Amino acid sequence: MLLMQFSPAGTDFPSIDTWTPEEIRAHIAFMGEVNAKLTADGEWVDGQGLGGPQQARIVRAGDGGAPVVTEGPFAETKEFLAGFWLVDVESPERAVEIAAHISTAPGPGGRPLNMPIEVHPVLSAPPQEL
């Protein structure tokens, strides 16, 4: 699983809500090209962009199991999960190669964002004894 993190803190590019329409279209087109290539290569499983922290909720079980919901944005959070890809690749090195390419997505002025992309293996359940 490849996780796209975004943090406006400590970067030299402004929040996406300040980008021009052309910059947003270029960024989205890049992501579409990534997804099309992964599909053509047989590596695509799933991927989605996610709503921003203003739309996120943290849910915990309260007394008696009733949900306790904290709405965003979360002041203590400097980064947020912007999107993800599930890929089925032959090696961890290939996942790193894909993540590095995704990191070059264009931002303002067409400059690569160089955003961090986390790479996590998706584990399966241990085999059940018959």
TORFI-204370 format. One record per residue (C-alpha): y, x, z. Coordinates in steps of 0.25 Angstrom, whole numbers, plus 5000, padded with zeros to 4 digits. Layout:
% TORFI-204370
YXZ;...
END
This chain:
% TORFI-204370
500050005000;501450054996;502550005005;503950015000;504950045012;506450025011;507450075020;508950075017;509150165029;509150315025;509150295010;510250315000;510050184993;510650044997;509849925000;509249854989;510249734991;511349824986;510649874973;511149824960;510249714952;509949824942;509449924953;508549814959;507949774946;507649924943;506949934957;506149814955;505749854940;505249984946;504449914956;503849824945;503549944937;502850004949;501949884950;501649874935;501150014935;500349994948;499749874941;499449944928;498750054936;497949964944;498550004957;499349874960;498849784971;500149714976;501549744979;502749664984;504249684987;504549635001;505749565006;506749645014;506849655029;507749535030;506549445026;505449515034;504849465047;504149535058;503049445065;502349465078;501449375085;502149315097;501649235109;500449155105;500449215091;501649145087;502449235077;503749305081;504549335069;505649445068;506549425056;507149545048;507949625046;507349715056;508449805062;507349915066;506849925052;507450025043;506450015032;505749895027;504549865018;505049835004;503749814996;502349854995;501249894985;499749884986;499149984977;497650014974;497750164971;496650274970;497250364980;498350384991;499050474981;499250374971;499850274981;500850384985;501150404970;501450264968;502250254981;503150374976;503450304963;503850174970;504750254979;505550294966;505950144964;507450144959;508550104968;510050104966;510550174954;509050194950;508850304960;507450304966;507350244980;506350344985;505950234995;504750265004;503450195000;502350195011;500950215006;499850145015;498350135012;497849995013;496649995022;495449905020;494549855031;493449935036;492049895030;491349795037;489949825041;488949725035;
END
